[in-house]
C-alpha cells in the first residue's frame, strides 16, 4: 500500500515536470480561477447566497488578469537605456 502511494506521488511529480515551462507558470492562476468559479457556483446555486456568489464570481477575471500581469512583466523585462528614462 505504501509503495503504491509513493509511486503515485512520483507519477504526479513526473507528469508535472513534463509540462512546458510557460504552462507551469500559468497553472496556479488557472487553478485559482477555476476554484473561484466553482466556489461562486456553489454559493449562488447551492447555498442561495446570490450576492456572495456574484462577488466571488468576479474574482475569476481578476485572478487571471493578475496572472497575466505577473507573467508578462517577468517575461518581457527589457533593459531601459538612458535615453528612454524619464527624469523627474
C-alpha positions as CSV (number, residue, x, y, z in Angstrom):
1,X,0.0,0.0,0.0
2,X,2.8,2.5,0.9
3,X,4.7,1.6,-2.3
4,X,1.6,2.4,-4.3
5,X,1.3,5.8,-2.7
6,X,5.0,6.6,-3.4
7,X,4.5,5.5,-7.0
8,X,1.5,7.8,-7.4
9,X,3.5,10.8,-5.9
10,X,6.3,10.1,-8.3
11,X,3.9,9.8,-11.2
12,X,2.4,13.2,-10.4
13,X,5.8,14.7,-9.9
14,X,6.9,13.2,-13.2
15,X,3.9,14.5,-15.1
16,X,4.2,18.0,-13.7
17,X,7.9,18.2,-14.7
18,X,6.9,17.3,-18.3
19,X,4.7,20.3,-18.6
20,X,6.0,23.2,-20.7
21,X,7.6,26.0,-18.5
22,X,5.1,28.6,-19.7
23,X,2.2,26.4,-18.7
24,X,3.7,25.7,-15.3
25,X,3.8,29.4,-14.7
26,X,0.2,29.8,-15.7
27,X,-1.1,26.7,-13.9
28,X,-1.5,28.2,-10.3
29,X,-3.6,31.1,-11.7
30,X,-5.7,28.8,-13.8
31,X,-6.4,26.6,-10.9
32,X,-7.2,29.5,-8.6
33,X,-9.6,31.0,-11.2
34,X,-11.3,27.7,-11.7
35,X,-11.6,27.1,-7.9
36,X,-13.1,30.6,-7.6
37,X,-15.6,29.8,-10.3
38,X,-16.6,26.6,-8.6
39,X,-17.0,28.3,-5.3
40,X,-19.1,31.1,-6.8
41,X,-21.4,28.5,-8.4
42,X,-21.7,26.7,-5.0
43,X,-22.5,29.9,-3.2
44,X,-25.1,31.1,-5.8
45,X,-26.9,27.8,-6.6
46,X,-26.4,25.5,-3.6
47,X,-26.4,28.0,-0.7
48,X,-28.7,30.5,-2.3
49,X,-26.3,33.4,-1.5
50,X,-26.7,35.3,-4.7
51,X,-24.7,38.4,-3.8
52,X,-21.8,36.4,-2.4
53,X,-21.8,34.1,-5.5
54,X,-21.7,37.1,-7.8
55,X,-18.9,38.7,-5.7
56,X,-16.8,35.6,-5.7
57,X,-17.5,35.1,-9.5
58,X,-15.9,38.5,-10.1
59,X,-12.6,37.1,-8.7
60,X,-12.1,34.9,-11.8
61,X,-11.2,37.6,-14.3
62,X,-9.2,39.4,-11.5
63,X,-7.1,36.3,-10.8
64,X,-6.5,35.7,-14.5
65,X,-5.6,39.4,-15.0
66,X,-3.2,39.3,-12.1
67,X,-1.6,36.1,-13.6
68,X,-1.2,37.8,-17.0
69,X,0.3,40.9,-15.4
70,X,2.8,38.9,-13.4
71,X,3.8,36.5,-16.2
72,X,4.0,39.2,-18.9
73,X,6.2,41.5,-16.7
74,X,8.5,38.6,-15.8
75,X,8.8,37.5,-19.4
76,X,9.2,41.0,-21.0
77,X,11.7,42.5,-18.7
78,X,13.6,44.7,-21.2
79,X,16.6,46.8,-20.1
80,X,15.9,50.6,-20.4
81,X,18.6,52.8,-21.9
82,X,19.5,56.2,-20.5
83,X,17.7,57.9,-23.4
84,X,14.4,56.2,-22.6
85,X,14.5,57.0,-18.9
86,X,12.1,59.7,-17.7
87,X,13.7,62.3,-15.4
88,X,11.7,64.0,-12.7
